[in-house]
Amino acid sequence: MFINLPSRRHLRRYQEITSVFLKHGFGYVLDQLNIKGYPLWHLFLIKPKTSNNHMEDLAVHFRLALEELGPTFIKFGQILSTRPDLLPSVFIAELSKLQDTVPPEPWEKIQEFLVKEFGYDLDEVFTDFDPIPLASASLGQVHAAKLKDNREVVVKVQRPDILPLINVDLEILASLATKAQKTELGKIYDFITIADDFAFILRNELNYLREGKNADRFRQSFAGETHLYIPKVFWEYTTKHVLVLERIRGIKINDISALYSAGYDCHKIALHSARIIIKEVLEDGFFHADPHPGNFFVMPDEVIGAMDFGMVGNLKEKDRLNLIRLYLVAVELDSEAIVDQLIKMGAANVQIDRVALERDIDRLLKKYYGLPLKDIRAREVIEEITPIAFRHHLHLPSDFWLLGKTLTMMEGVGLQLDPNFDIFEVSKPYVQRLMWHLLLPNHNTIRSLLLYGADLQEMIGRFPQVGNRLFEFISEDQYKPENHYKNDKFYKEILAIEKLSQSILISCLIVSLSILISNNTTGKYPWLTVLLILLLLFTFIWFLISLIKSNKIT
């Protein structure tokens, strides 16, 4: 046996997993991980072939194996389908077909679980509860119900016995990741981090309290948006394993014929949906990461109702700015600058084969050279990027790949609604705002100055004490230029005061300039902005010259 202690406790499940992968032709992979202990193991070892057809067959069998192993592995495959940096494109395409629909749990079992979660009988809360679910997935199922006040709700219930199985599977995946880290591939991929990230995502999705908070956060972000509706969360009935949401009714966003029959303007719907998702990504940095058509309904007045907030993506401000920088150099068709930006982002290391990567990027850019943005499709670009990312082991954050999937799905729905849909045109104002954010002083500049304000205040507080010493020093005729080396410590204090004064002046100018520019969005006083910029430039040059002179003296 080469199974570690956690896996030994779950030997039956461990052998079930190896059995399924053996059946589907992945014995050579398990052999690389040094996992023995399965009966007649070496009779099942299958070595990989290199033909394209065989790769396609392996991808199909990989998907079938994950489906056979149940919810944890189905979710794992869905996450992997968003990571073209980890798997060849043929596997990514196949894993995108993973279906997360399974037969529902018996009503008696669900009813018993709900009573246990609520702590009281269902008829104390609901006047009606449909035992036949609206939808059934591997982790849970959704039922329609009515509260005592006749408000319609949907009740999302976690499968009663799902947690123990998932905990076992996650422990086994962590064990396999540890083994994989010791292989040759472990020098390229951080399997332990990949397993940890997946466990984090899955456990978050199993926590319905977090999903409810995600819904509330989206509602708050779009408080002034009239074309998006986020259903209310009934917190008094929501637990970690049960989520009660306001029920919204409408036409599925991809049911084009029904939308036309209802008299809706599909062009407007496409623009609204795109604008909403782009705002999530570029402004909020918090986006719905599972925007398939089943999660969006069109309500009266072209209002889009959103559902299912279990999977979300997060982009920090630096991530969004990095994307804009990448976009800027890509528009300039500068493959060398793109590689530089990828290295700065941590997607590629400095030891990467720059020549080969620049060549592949250059070929991709030339394919789109001269094409207007409206003729470029995000899906095609992402499909072109996928093999490059895998070939050169580019390690972009997982949220970036989730973003790619989100934009691809959104573009697909947009094109169904309107064949002339142009994602770049919709995103232009948001991109321009972020570009100005890159160029101009912003709240981060002020925040940095405020963070150092305490240090400045402390130094300013020392001025009277240092000033008194200075006057005493001068009055006693101790300060003479020829003696400054003998009083080196005090002389440095005088220089420090001078430099500090100059630094404070420059800081004040930067803050003033930031406030002026942020408030002068109409461009009413452009001459004042120019004047401040010139003054700041002059002061900086003066500070630089004085710094050089003082360094020469010392």
N, C-alpha and C positions, 0 to 999 in steps of 0.2 A: 504494500500500500504506500502511495505517495500522497495521501490526502491529509491535509492539516486538521487540527482538532475541531474547528468550527464545522468543516465539511463532514467529518466523521459522525457528528451528532445528527446529520441529515443525510445519511448514506443512501437511503432509499431514493430521495429526490435527486441526489447527485448521480446515482446510477441511471435514473430515468432520463436525465439530461444527456448523459454520455450515450445512452442507448439511442435516443432520437437523432443525435448528430451522427452517430455511426451509421444508422439506417439511411441517412441522407447523404452519405459519402464524405464526411468530414473527419474521418479517423486520423488522417495525417495531421490535422490541426491539433487534435487532442494529444497526438503523439509528441508534437513539438512542445506542448505544455507539460509533458512528462507525467500525464495522468494515467496511471495503470489501475489495476484492481478490478477491471471489468472482465467477466468470463470470456475466454477465447478471444481476447483483445486483438492480438496480432493477426487473426484471421480476417479482421474487418478493416485493417489499415488500407487506405486508398490514397495513392500518391496523386498530386494534382497534375493536370495536363495544361497545356498553354494555348490551345485553340480557342478562338472566340466563341464557337458554339459551346464548348465545354464550360467556359466562363459563364455564359448565359444559363446553362443548365445548373451550375453551382449556385448562381444567384436565385434561381427559382426554388431550388431545394433548401437554400438558406431561409427564404421566406416561409416555405412550408414547415420547416423545422421550428421556427419561431412561433408560428401559429399553433402548432401542435403542443408546444410547451406552455401555452397559456398566457394570462394577462401580463405578467412581468416581462416576458420576452417579446410579446406583441408591442408593448410600450417601448421596450428597448429598441426594437426594429424601427418603430416610428421616429424615435429620436435619431437613430443612425441614418435614417433617410434624409435628414437635414444636415448631415455632416459629410460632404464630399471630400473633405480633407482626410477622412479615415478609410473610405472604401472606394473602389473603382466605380465609375459612372453606371456600369451595367447593374451593379448591386443597388445603387441609389435608386435607379428607376424601378427595380423590382420591389424594393422595400416600400416604395411609395404606394404600392397596391395593397399593403396590409389592411385588412378589414378588422375593425374593432366592434363587430356585432356578434353577440353570442345569445343563446336562449336565455330567457329571464329566469330568475329564481322563483320557486313556488310562492304563491301569495301568502300562504300560512307562515312561511319562514320570514318573509318580509314584514308581515304584520307583527309577528312576535318581536322582531328586531326593533321596529319603530316604537312599540310600547316600552321596550327596555330603554331606548334612547330618551323618549319623552318623560317616562316615569308615570304615565297615565294612559287610559284608553283613548283610542283615536276619536271616538265620538264626543269626547270632551273638547276637541279642537275643531274637528271637521264635520260638516253636515253631509259631505259626500267624499268618497275616496275610491277612485277607479282601480280595481285590482289588476287590470290589464295595463301594462306599462305602455307609455307613448314611445319609449326607446329603451334599448337594453344593450349595454356595453360590457366589456370585461371587468371593469372596476365597479360599476353600479348601474342602476336603472332609474328611469324617470316616470313618475305617476302624476296624473291629473287629480286635483282635489279642489274642494270648496271649504273656505273657512266659515265660522259661525255667522259672520256678517255678510256671507254670500260672495265674498271676493274670490275670484278664481286664482289658484296657485298651481305651481308645479313643485313636486317633492322629489328631490334627487336623493336616492338612498344607496349607500355603499353596500356591496355584497357582504352579507354577514360573516363569511369565513375567509374573506380575501386577505386580511392583514397577516395572519400567520404564514400563509403561503408566500406572500411577497417578501416578508422578512427573511424567510429561508432562502428564497431565490437571490435576494440582494446580498446575503452573506456568501452564497456560493459564487456569485459574480465577482465579489470583492476578492475571494480566494483565487479565482481564475485570473483576475487582473494582476494579482501579486505574482503569479507564476509567469504570466505573459511578459511582465516587466523584466524578467531575467533572460528572455530570449533576445535574438538579434533585433527583432522589431521593437523591443523595449528601448533600444538606443535611439529610436526615431519617435516613438509615440509614448506619451505618458498614460499608460493604461490605468494606473491606480487613480489618477485624477479624473479620467473619463468615467470610471465606475462610480467614483464619489459624486461627480456631477449628476449622473443619471439617478443615483439614489436620492439625491437632494430634490431633483425635479419630480420624481415619482412620489416621494413622501409629501411634497407640497400639494400635488394634485389630489392626494388622498385626504388632505386636510380641508374639509369643506368650509371651515371658519375662514381660512385664508382665501378661498375662492369668493366667499361673500365680501371680504374686505377688498378684493380686487374689483368687484362690481361697484362697490361704493367709491373706490378711487377713480374709476372711469367716469362715474356719474358726476363726481366733483370736478374732474378735469374738463368735462363738456357741459358745465352748468349753463352756459350761454348758447349752446348749440341747439338750434330748433329742429335739425334734421337727424338727430340721433336720440334714441330712447333706450335707457338702461333700466331694466326691471328692478323693482324695490325688493330688498332682502328683508324677510320677516325674522329678525334676530331672536325674537322671543321663542321661536320654534326651531331655530337652527342650532345644530351641534357639530362636533368635529366630523360626524359620519352621516349627518342628514342636513340637507340644504333646502329651505323653503323660499321660493321666489315667486314674485308676481307673474302670472301667466300673460304673455303677450300673444296676440293673434295677428296674422298677416299672411302674405304670399311669399314663399321662398324666393330669395333674391335672384335665383337662376331660372325661375319658372317664367320665361320670357312671354310665352303666349298668354298665360294668366295675367301677367302684368299689363299687357296691351289690352286684353279684354276688360280689365278693370279701369282702363283709361289713364294709366300712369305714364309719365314721361320717363322713358328708360335712359335717355341721355342725362337728365338731371340726377337720376338715381346713381348712375355711374360716377358722375362728378362728386356727389355727396359722399359715396362710399370711399372713393379715392382720397378726397380731402380729409376725411375723418382718420383714415389709417396713416396718411402722411403726417398729419398733425401729431398723432400718437408717437410716431417714430422720431421726427425731427424736432418737435417742440417739447413734448413731454418726456420722451425717452422711455415710455412705458406703453407697450403695445399688445394688442390681442394677437397671440401667436398661433391661433388655430382658426383662421378666418374662412373655413370651408362654408359653402353656401347653406348648409343645414343649420348654421348658427346665426343666420341673418334673415330677417323677415321685413317685407315692405308693408308699412302701415299707411293709413290715409294721409294725404298731402306729401307723399314721397318721403315720409319719415322712416328711417331704418331702425328696426328693433334688434338689439344684439343679445345673444345668449352664450352660455358656457364660457366662464372666465377662469377655468382651471389652469390653462397654459398661457402664460404671459411672458413677454420678453422685456428685458431692461437694458437700456443703453445709457451709460453715463455721458455727461457733457463732453468729456474728452473723446469718447467713442464716436459721438456724432460729429465732432469737429474733425476727427481723423477721417471719417467717411467723406466729409466735404473736401478735405485736402486731397484725398485719393481721387475724388471726382474731378477736381480742378486739373490735376496732372494728367488724368486720363483724357479729358477734353483736349488738352494740348498734344495728345499722342506721344507723350514723353515716357517711353518704356523705362529709361534709366531712373527717372524721378519716381516712377511707380514702384520700382524695386526699393529705392531709398525709403519711400514712405512705408512700404510693407515691413522693412527692417525696423523703422522707428516705432511702428505699431506692435512689434513683437511677433508678427505673423511669419517672418522669415528670420533666420539667424545670419550672422555675418559670414559664416562659413558656406553659405549656400552657393551653388554654381550660378553666379550672376549672369554669365554669358548665355547659358541655356535658358534661364528664366526670362531674361530680357528678350531673347529671340522668340520665345513662345508668346510673350505679351505683345511684342511688336506685330507678330502675325495676326493676333486677335484684333489689335487696334486697326490694322490695315484693312481688315474685313469690313469695318464700319466707317472707314474714311470717306468723307464726302456725303454720307447719308444724313438726311435731316433727322432730328431726334424723334419726330413723330413716326418715322419708319423703323425705329429700333424697338425691339421687344425685350422686356426685362427677362422673360423666360429664356429666350435664345441666348442672351448674354450670360446668364447664370449657368446654362448648360455648357457654354463654351469655357467658362471659368472652371467648372467642376474638374475636368481631367488635368488642367494645369495645377490646380490646388493639390490634387492627389499626387501627381507626378513629382512635384517639388516639396511635398510635405509642408504646405503652408498651414500654420496653426492659428487661424483667426478664432476669436472668442465664439463660443457656441451660440450666443445671442445674435451674432452677425449672420450665422447660417440660418437661424430661425427667421431673421429679418428677410433673408433672400427668399425663403419659402413663403413668408407672408406677402411680400410684394408680388411674387409670381402668381399666387392664388388670387390676390386682389386684381391684378392685371387681367387674369383669365376671366373673372366675373365681369370686369369692366368691358372687355371686348365682346362678351356675350350680350351685354346690355346695349353697347354702342360700338359697332365695327370701327369707327373712327376714333376710338378712345386713345388718348395720348397721356401716359402716366407722367412723362417728363414735363409736359405743359402744366399739369395740375400741381406738380411738386415745385415748379420754378419759384414762386414767391417765398416758399419755406426755405429753399436752398439759398436764395438771395439774402434772406434775413440772417441765416447762419454764416454766410460769407462775410457780411458786415460785422457780425459778432467776432469773426476771426481777425478783422483788420482794426477795429476800434477798441479803445479801452472800454472795459465793461465792469459789471458788478464784482467780478473776481479780482480785478485790479484794486478796487476800493476795499474789498474784503481782506486782501493781503495787507494793505496799508493799515487797516483797523487791527488786524491780528498783531502787527508789530507796534501798534499804538502804545501798548503798555511799556514796551522797552523805550520808546521815544519819550514817553511821559517821565519815566524814571531818570533818563539822561537829562531831560530839561530840568527836572527837580534838582539836579546837582549843579546847575548853572550858578545859583547864588554862592554856594560853597566854593566852587572853583573860581568864580569871579573875585571873591574876597581874597583868596590866596594869590590870585594874579595881581591885584592892586597892591597887596602887601609886598609881593615880590618886586614889583616895579618901584614902589616908594622907597624900598631899601636899596635901590640901585643895583639889584642883583641881576636884572635882565639886561644883558648886553649881547649883541650878536656874536662877539668873539667868545662869549662864555657859554653859548648854548649847548656845546658838546659836554661841558661839565655838568649841566643841568638837563641832561638828555630826557629824563623821565618827565619833567615838567614841560619841557619844550614839546614833547609828543602830545601832552594833554592840550596845549594851545592849538596844535595842528588838528587834533581830534575835534575840538570845538568848532574850528573853522569848517572842517569837512561836514560835521553834523549840521551846521547852519545851512550849508549849501544843499545837503541832502533833504532837509526839511522843506526848503524853498522849492526844490524840484518836485517833491512829493505833493506839495500843495498845488502846484501847477497841474500835475497829472490828474489829481482829484477834480480840480476845477474844470479841466478839459473834458473829463469823463462825464461829469454832471451836465455840462453845457451841451455836449453832443447828444447825450441820451434824452435831454429835454427839448433840443432844437431839431426835432424830426421833420418839421415843415421846411427847414432851411431858410427861416426868416432872416437870420443874421449870419450869413455865411462869412462875412468879413471878420466878425468877432472870432469865429472858429479858426480861421486862417491866422489871425493875429496871435492867438494863444499858441497855435502850433509853432509859429516862428519864434515866439518868446521862449517856448520850451526848448526848441532846438538851440537857440542862442545860449540859454542858461546851461544846457548840457555841455556845449562846446567849452564854455567858460569854466565849468566844473572840471572837465577833462584836462584843460590846460593847467589849471591850478593844481590838480592832482599830480600831473607830471612834474611841475616845478617843485612841489613839496617833496616828492620822492627824490628829486635831484639834491635838494638841500640836506635831506636826512641820509 
